[in-house]
Amino acid sequence: MILAEPRPDPRQSLGRRGELAAEHALREVGLRILERRFRVRIGEIDLIAEKGELLVFVEVKTRRGAGYGLPAQAVTAAKRRRMANVAAVYLQRRGWFERPCRFDVVQVFAGLDDVMTVDHIEDAFRL
């Protein structure tokens, strides 16, 4: 019996391409990527970057259109709390309690021709 390979989820593929576009845009503004998809039991942060002493925790949201609202609108209060908890784990593991931090959102729009338009929202929310 031959088993077929599962077909990749197109949303996951789009999300990964959006993360790559976001990463490129963050590097362009001088951020250095420290982690990709930092995952612990309680959640995940898409990208963790730094610029000097500043740590930046980044949520990336990618959409093909605005039919369901802007991508950044999908970063709900519950998602923000979860990100903060994951960030606390990250800081604790590294002993970086005194480093300044911020939470950014990068919304990526994928056009019909798969050209990615990136909108970096610095300091998108505070807790």
Secondary structure, DSSP 8 states (H G I E B T S, - for coil): ---------HHHHHHHHHHHHHHHHHHHTT-EEEEEEEEETTEEEEEEEEETTEEEEEEEEEES-STT--GGGG--HHHHHHHHHHHHHHHHHHT-TTS-EEEEEEEEEE-TT--EEEEEEEEEE--
